[in-house]
Amino acid sequence: MPKPAINFDTYLKRIPSHSIDLPQESEVPCYHYRRSANDAWNLLVYIERNLAEVSVYRVSYDAHMHRLATMVLLGMVEAFERFLKQLAAECINHVARCTSDDRLDVFSAKGSVMAAHFSSGNLGRSLCEPLAWCDCDETNKRFRRILADPFTQGEFYVFPSHTQNPSGLRDRHELMSIVWQLRHTVAHNMGVVTPSDALKLRLLVKGIVESPRLLWPTKGDVWYVKLFLDETAELLNREVGARLAALLTTLHQTDPTLFQADVKAQELADLFKTPATVDGHLRNPL
């Protein structure tokens, strides 16, 4: 008997309409990351807990759980990448109208790509959303320019080296690079550690990494990645918020007509969910 004909034109084209509203946390970058990372981790815990109540074939169970752990690992890292672009977009929205230098030239999105993202009328999102943010050096370059004092190259790095600032974010560049490489292996090679992946990872971990192999993370591996990303997101949120407040203070002191300092301080406090001071005006998050 022949297989029934499937109208792929109908079934595939309707998939994009199968969506739900963003969670309430999505308006605050650090909350959006936290919600997504926790949802990903809870998926792993939920499946593990419920399968423990029934009889399973151990070999199949272990294989499925390792594959699920790989998917959850990828979900967490992608949530962190989105956090970075949301954070950068918000910084652009607060700074772009107050500066006239070339800080936005660091964004190289093509006009046609930007146009597709500009329907919301949000400059920061139109510049940041089309780009990948899974490279420490590229991310450093963008944030350094966004948050630089006027007509300078800037000295703020989100993944600083041992001599760069801020000191509170040091010693994460190498570890974050490992996480980005793991993301690449899962997202682009279905978890297969290719020879080129192995070479990059060997240089980062300073140890032997075999290839070709299939990445087989444990629940513990995923948990440690989550702890690292959670801590990094919290530190980044604090440091970027403080640097943006300092930059806006500099801009306001140069031209007090640019914005109301007290209002801007409240906006930052609500955005970063931490006390913010702009030109002497301290505000707490509502």
C-alpha positions as CSV (number, residue, x, y, z in Angstrom):
1,M,0.0,0.0,0.0
2,P,1.5,3.4,-0.9
3,K,2.2,5.9,1.8
4,P,-0.5,8.6,2.2
5,A,0.5,11.9,0.6
6,I,1.5,14.5,3.1
7,N,0.9,18.2,2.4
8,F,4.2,19.6,3.7
9,D,3.3,23.0,2.3
10,T,0.5,23.2,4.8
11,Y,2.1,21.5,7.8
12,L,5.5,23.2,7.8
13,K,4.2,26.7,7.0
14,R,1.9,26.7,10.0
15,I,4.7,25.8,12.5
16,P,5.8,29.4,13.1
17,S,2.2,30.3,14.3
18,H,2.5,27.7,17.0
19,S,3.8,30.0,19.8
20,I,2.9,31.4,23.2
21,D,3.5,34.7,24.9
22,L,7.0,35.4,26.3
23,P,7.2,35.0,30.0
24,Q,6.8,38.1,32.2
25,E,10.5,37.9,33.0
26,S,11.5,38.6,29.4
27,E,11.5,42.4,29.9
28,V,14.5,42.1,32.3
29,P,17.6,40.5,30.8
30,C,18.9,38.9,34.0
31,Y,15.4,37.5,34.9
32,H,14.8,36.3,31.3
33,Y,18.1,34.3,31.5
34,R,17.4,32.9,34.9
35,R,13.9,31.8,33.9
36,S,15.2,30.1,30.7
37,A,18.1,28.4,32.4
38,N,16.0,27.1,35.2
39,D,13.4,25.8,32.8
40,A,16.0,23.9,30.9
41,W,17.5,22.4,34.1
42,N,14.1,21.5,35.4
43,L,13.3,19.6,32.3
44,L,16.2,17.3,33.0
45,V,15.2,16.9,36.7
46,Y,11.5,16.3,35.8
47,I,12.2,13.5,33.4
48,E,14.7,11.9,35.7
49,R,12.4,12.0,38.7
50,N,9.4,10.6,36.8
51,L,11.3,7.9,35.1
52,A,12.5,6.8,38.5
53,E,8.9,5.8,39.3
54,V,8.6,3.2,36.5
55,S,10.5,0.2,35.2
56,V,13.0,1.1,32.5
57,Y,15.6,-0.6,30.4
58,R,18.8,0.8,32.0
59,V,20.9,0.9,28.8
60,S,18.2,2.8,26.9
61,Y,17.5,5.1,29.9
62,D,21.2,6.1,30.3
63,A,21.5,6.8,26.6
64,H,18.3,9.0,26.5
65,M,19.3,10.9,29.7
66,H,22.8,11.7,28.3
67,R,21.2,13.0,25.1
68,L,18.7,15.0,27.1
69,A,21.6,16.4,29.1
70,T,23.2,17.5,25.9
71,M,20.1,19.3,24.8
72,V,19.7,21.0,28.2
73,L,23.3,22.1,28.1
74,L,22.8,23.7,24.7
75,G,19.6,25.4,25.9
76,M,21.4,26.9,28.9
77,V,24.2,28.3,26.8
78,E,21.8,29.7,24.2
79,A,19.8,31.4,27.0
80,F,23.1,33.0,28.2
81,E,23.9,34.2,24.6
82,R,20.4,35.8,24.4
83,F,21.1,37.5,27.8
84,L,24.3,39.1,26.3
85,K,22.5,40.5,23.3
86,Q,19.5,41.7,25.4
87,L,22.0,43.4,27.7
88,A,23.8,45.0,24.8
89,A,20.6,46.1,23.2
90,E,19.5,47.9,26.3
91,C,22.8,49.7,26.7
92,I,22.5,50.9,23.1
93,N,19.0,52.2,23.6
94,H,20.2,54.3,26.6
95,V,23.3,55.6,25.0
96,A,22.8,56.0,21.3
97,R,20.7,59.2,21.5
98,C,23.2,60.8,23.8
99,T,26.4,60.4,21.8
100,S,27.6,61.4,18.4
101,D,30.8,59.3,18.0
102,D,31.4,56.1,16.1
103,R,30.6,53.6,18.8
104,L,27.9,51.9,16.8
105,D,30.2,51.2,13.9
106,V,31.3,48.1,15.7
107,F,28.0,46.5,14.6
108,S,28.3,45.2,11.1
109,A,24.8,43.8,10.4
110,K,23.7,44.2,6.8
111,G,21.0,46.7,6.0
112,S,18.6,44.0,4.8
113,V,19.1,42.0,8.0
114,M,18.7,45.1,10.2
115,A,15.5,46.0,8.4
116,A,13.9,42.7,9.2
117,H,14.6,43.3,12.9
118,F,13.6,46.9,13.0
119,S,9.8,46.5,12.9
120,S,9.6,47.0,16.6
121,G,11.4,50.4,16.3
122,N,14.0,49.3,18.8
123,L,17.5,50.4,17.7
124,G,19.3,48.2,20.2
125,R,17.5,45.0,19.2
126,S,17.8,45.7,15.5
127,L,21.6,46.0,15.9
128,C,22.1,43.1,18.3
129,E,19.6,40.4,17.5
130,P,20.9,39.5,14.0
131,L,24.5,38.9,15.4
132,A,26.0,35.9,17.1
133,W,27.3,36.5,20.6
134,C,29.2,33.2,21.2
135,D,32.7,34.5,21.1
136,C,34.4,36.2,24.0
137,D,36.6,38.5,22.0
138,E,33.9,39.7,19.7
139,T,31.6,40.3,22.6
140,N,34.3,42.2,24.4
141,K,34.8,44.4,21.4
142,R,31.1,45.3,21.2
143,F,30.5,46.0,24.9
144,R,33.8,48.0,25.1
145,R,32.6,50.3,22.4
146,I,29.0,50.6,23.6
147,L,30.1,51.6,27.1
148,A,33.1,53.7,26.3
149,D,33.4,57.3,27.3
150,P,32.7,59.7,24.4
151,F,35.4,59.6,21.6
152,T,37.5,56.9,23.3
153,Q,37.9,53.2,22.6
154,G,36.8,52.2,26.1
155,E,38.4,50.0,28.8
156,F,35.4,47.9,29.9
157,Y,35.5,44.2,29.0
158,V,32.8,41.7,29.9
159,F,35.3,38.9,29.6
160,P,38.5,40.7,30.7
161,S,42.0,39.2,30.7
162,H,44.1,39.3,33.9
163,T,45.1,42.9,33.4
164,Q,41.8,44.3,31.9
165,N,38.9,45.8,33.8
166,P,36.6,45.4,35.6
167,S,38.5,43.2,38.0
168,G,35.3,41.6,39.2
169,L,34.9,39.8,35.9
170,R,38.4,38.5,35.5
171,D,39.3,34.8,35.1
172,R,36.2,33.9,33.1
173,H,37.5,34.4,29.5
174,E,39.0,30.9,29.2
175,L,36.2,29.1,30.9
176,M,33.6,30.9,28.9
177,S,35.5,30.0,25.7
178,I,35.2,26.3,26.7
179,V,31.5,26.7,27.1
180,W,31.2,28.4,23.7
181,Q,33.1,25.6,22.1
182,L,30.9,23.0,23.7
183,R,27.9,24.9,22.3
184,H,29.4,24.9,18.8
185,T,30.0,21.1,19.1
186,V,26.4,20.4,20.1
187,A,24.7,23.0,17.8
188,H,26.6,22.4,14.6
189,N,27.9,18.8,14.9
190,M,25.1,17.1,17.0
191,G,27.6,16.6,19.8
192,V,30.4,15.1,17.6
193,V,33.8,16.3,18.8
194,T,35.5,16.7,15.4
195,P,39.3,17.0,15.1
196,S,39.1,20.7,14.9
197,D,36.8,20.9,18.0
198,A,39.3,18.7,19.8
199,L,42.2,20.9,19.0
200,K,40.4,24.0,20.2
201,L,39.3,22.3,23.4
202,R,42.7,20.8,24.0
203,L,44.3,24.3,23.9
204,L,41.6,25.6,26.3
205,V,41.5,22.8,28.8
206,K,45.3,22.2,28.5
207,G,44.7,18.4,28.3
208,I,44.1,15.6,25.9
209,V,40.7,15.7,24.1
210,E,40.1,12.7,21.8
211,S,38.3,12.8,18.5
212,P,36.2,11.9,16.7
213,R,34.1,11.2,19.7
214,L,30.5,11.9,20.8
215,L,30.0,14.4,23.6
216,W,28.3,12.5,26.4
217,P,27.7,15.0,29.3
218,T,26.4,13.8,32.7
219,K,23.8,15.5,34.8
220,G,26.7,16.8,37.0
221,D,28.4,18.3,33.9
222,V,25.2,20.3,33.1
223,W,24.8,21.4,36.7
224,Y,28.3,22.9,36.8
225,V,27.8,24.7,33.5
226,K,24.6,26.1,34.9
227,L,26.3,27.3,38.1
228,F,29.0,29.0,36.1
229,L,26.6,30.7,33.8
230,D,24.3,31.8,36.6
231,E,27.2,33.3,38.5
232,T,28.6,35.0,35.3
233,A,25.2,36.4,34.4
234,E,24.8,37.9,37.9
235,L,28.2,39.5,37.8
236,L,27.8,40.8,34.3
237,N,24.4,42.3,35.2
238,R,25.9,44.1,38.1
239,E,29.1,45.3,36.3
240,V,27.4,46.4,33.1
241,G,24.7,48.2,35.0
242,A,27.3,50.1,37.0
243,R,29.3,51.0,33.9
244,L,26.3,52.2,32.1
245,A,25.3,54.4,35.0
246,A,28.8,55.8,35.1
247,L,28.7,56.6,31.4
248,L,25.3,58.2,31.6
249,T,26.7,60.3,34.5
250,T,29.5,61.5,32.4
251,L,27.1,62.4,29.5
252,H,24.7,64.2,31.8
253,Q,27.5,66.3,33.4
254,T,28.5,67.3,29.9
255,D,25.0,68.2,28.9
256,P,22.3,68.2,31.6
257,T,19.5,68.7,29.0
258,L,20.1,65.2,27.5
259,F,17.8,63.5,30.1
260,Q,16.6,63.7,33.7
261,A,19.2,62.0,35.8
262,D,16.7,60.8,38.5
263,V,14.4,59.3,35.9
264,K,17.3,57.6,34.1
265,A,18.5,56.2,37.4
266,Q,15.1,54.7,38.1
267,E,15.1,53.2,34.6
268,L,18.5,51.5,35.2
269,A,17.5,50.3,38.6
270,D,14.4,48.6,37.1
271,L,16.3,47.2,34.2
272,F,19.1,45.7,36.1
273,K,17.2,45.0,39.3
274,T,19.9,46.6,41.4
275,P,20.4,50.1,42.9
276,A,21.6,52.6,40.3
277,T,23.1,56.1,40.7
278,V,23.2,58.6,37.8
279,D,24.9,61.9,38.5
280,G,24.2,61.7,42.2
281,H,20.6,60.4,42.0
282,L,20.3,57.0,43.7
283,R,17.3,54.9,42.9
284,N,16.3,51.4,43.9
285,P,14.4,48.9,41.7
286,L,10.6,49.1,42.0
